[in-house]
Amino acid sequence: MNRELARKLLFIVNDKNIMSELDEYIQWRIDTLHHYLEKSSNGADLHRGCIMELRRFKTLKEEVHKAAE
């Protein structure tokens, strides 16, 4: 991570409330992926799962709004 990006993210990581909620979400995703990966039969599934999780952050706002309705 470069310094400019790190500085942009400081407000998130320094806010205990935000980080607490984000940690809870991350743990939920880890648990979900853990079950998925236990059932996978090849290494490609592992790579696909990692990429899917990173892309999920791009749609986090929309996912949260939809689930909260």
Protein Blocks (a to p, Z undefined) as FASTA:
>chain_A
ZZklmmmmmmmmmmmklmmmmmmmmmmmmmmmmmmmmmpcbfklmmmmmmmmmmmmmmmm
mmmmmmmZZ
